[in-house]
Amino acid sequence: MVRVVAAGLAALAAAHAAPSAPDVVFIVADDLGFNEMGYRNSSRGLMTPFLDDLAFSGVVLENYYVQPICSPTRSALMTGRYPVHLGTQANVIYWDTPWGIDLKEKFIPQIAKE
């Protein structure tokens, strides 16, 4: 019995000793104005309680802007590079588009693993 308790305590200590990777959540919304969310302006009538909780308990990036269409915004967010360097600055990448971001580019999950 003592061995089982000691092994359990050792496993518990090892689990708490190893730091875990942080959870990162990106929320990007097309055509969302600065004052559209409930946590910014509750008088607009938009009720966003879950997003409000995330905003109040996390980090809100306030001075960052997106590109005028979705593909450049997403490619910049996922790679950390300007769309002009990726070739995505002027067009939407549809499901059947015969080109995309170069396979040599690193994306956020690849960078996070390093």
C-alpha positions in Angstrom: 0.0 0.0 0.0 2.8 2.4 0.9 4.5 1.7 -2.5 1.2 2.5 -4.4 0.8 5.8 -2.5 4.5 6.7 -3.0 4.2 5.9 -6.7 1.1 8.0 -7.0 2.7 10.9 -5.2 5.8 10.7 -7.5 3.6 10.7 -10.6 1.6 13.6 -9.3 4.8 15.6 -8.5 6.2 14.8 -12.0 3.0 16.0 -13.6 3.1 19.3 -11.8 6.8 19.8 -12.2 6.7 19.8 -16.0 5.4 23.1 -17.3 2.6 22.7 -19.8 2.4 24.7 -23.0 0.0 27.7 -22.8 -3.3 27.5 -24.6 -3.5 30.1 -27.4 -6.8 31.1 -29.1 -7.0 33.4 -32.1 -10.3 34.9 -33.0 -10.4 36.7 -36.3 -13.7 38.0 -37.6 -14.3 39.5 -41.1 -16.1 42.9 -41.2 -16.2 43.4 -37.5 -16.0 47.0 -36.4 -14.1 48.2 -33.4 -17.1 48.9 -31.3 -19.2 45.9 -32.3 -18.5 43.5 -29.4 -20.4 43.6 -26.1 -17.2 44.1 -24.0 -16.5 47.3 -25.9 -20.0 48.7 -26.2 -22.8 47.1 -24.3 -25.3 49.8 -25.6 -25.3 48.4 -29.2 -27.5 45.5 -28.2 -25.1 42.8 -29.2 -24.9 40.2 -26.4 -21.6 38.3 -26.5 -21.2 36.9 -22.9 -18.7 34.2 -23.8 -16.5 36.5 -25.9 -16.8 39.1 -23.1 -15.5 36.6 -20.6 -12.6 35.7 -22.8 -11.8 39.4 -23.3 -11.9 40.2 -19.6 -9.8 37.1 -18.6 -7.3 37.1 -21.4 -5.3 39.5 -23.6 -7.1 41.8 -26.1 -4.9 43.0 -28.9 -6.3 46.4 -29.8 -4.1 48.0 -32.4 -3.8 45.4 -35.1 -5.5 45.5 -38.4 -6.5 43.0 -41.0 -6.1 43.0 -44.8 -9.2 44.0 -47.0 -9.9 40.3 -47.9 -9.7 37.0 -46.1 -6.8 35.1 -47.7 -4.1 37.8 -47.1 -5.3 38.2 -43.5 -5.2 34.5 -42.8 -1.9 33.9 -44.5 -0.3 36.8 -42.5 -1.7 35.6 -39.2 -0.7 32.0 -39.8 2.9 32.7 -40.9 3.8 36.1 -39.3 4.8 37.4 -42.7 3.3 40.2 -44.8 1.0 38.9 -47.6 3.1 40.6 -50.3 5.9 38.2 -49.4 3.6 35.3 -49.7 1.9 36.2 -52.9 -1.5 36.4 -51.2 -2.0 40.2 -51.1 -4.5 40.6 -53.9 -6.6 37.4 -54.3 -8.7 35.0 -52.3 -7.5 31.4 -52.2 -10.5 29.3 -53.0 -10.8 25.6 -52.5 -10.0 25.0 -56.2 -7.3 27.7 -56.7 -4.3 26.0 -58.3 -1.8 27.9 -56.1 -1.3 28.7 -52.5 1.3 29.6 -49.9 4.7 28.0 -50.6 5.2 24.7 -48.8 8.5 26.0 -47.5 6.7 28.5 -45.3 6.4 27.7 -41.6 3.0 28.1 -39.9 2.2 28.9 -36.3 1.9 25.2 -35.2 5.3 24.4 -36.7 6.9 27.4 -35.0 5.2 26.6 -31.7 6.6 23.1 -31.7 10.1 24.4 -32.0 
